[in-house]
């Protein structure tokens, strides 16, 4: 594998992990992988007291930074069943339907996503498609992408392109 390909893979695997440092976001549910165990949120939160106060998180969440406006855990997660996300009207959805939660505040982006202008899609233009949900690329706790250092431009095997020659070639 070429260095640039490895670097892209490293960058995007980091961006697309989302949630907790050890969490894999599947299409079905939020899962914390600990060794060979796959734990759902309620495995631990069944016995943890609810705390609605914005604070520094501890334990499994200590590496998690929430930087999403004035939002906090229970803005999106259900207080009673942490395996579920909640909509503004109080109805619950599975994590595989996180797009519905995001769309409540990010309607313009959702419209662009529906139209295929925003987000990543793979597959055939007139056949089967795989459309990635918001949380496959954006960390729901810090949605904007972190700044990335750009790669240098591709090397030209004939030497550097002189600006005057380059501009004349296009006009």
Secondary structure, 3 states (H helix, E strand, C coil): CCHHHHHHHHHHHHHCCCCCCCEEECCCCEEEEECCEEECCHHHHCCCCCCCCCCCCCHHHCCCCCCCCCCCHHHHECCCCCCCEECCCCCEECHHHHHHHHHCCCHHHHHHHHHCCCCCEEECCCCCEEECCHHHHCECCECCCCCCCCCCCCCCCCCCCCHHHHHHHHC
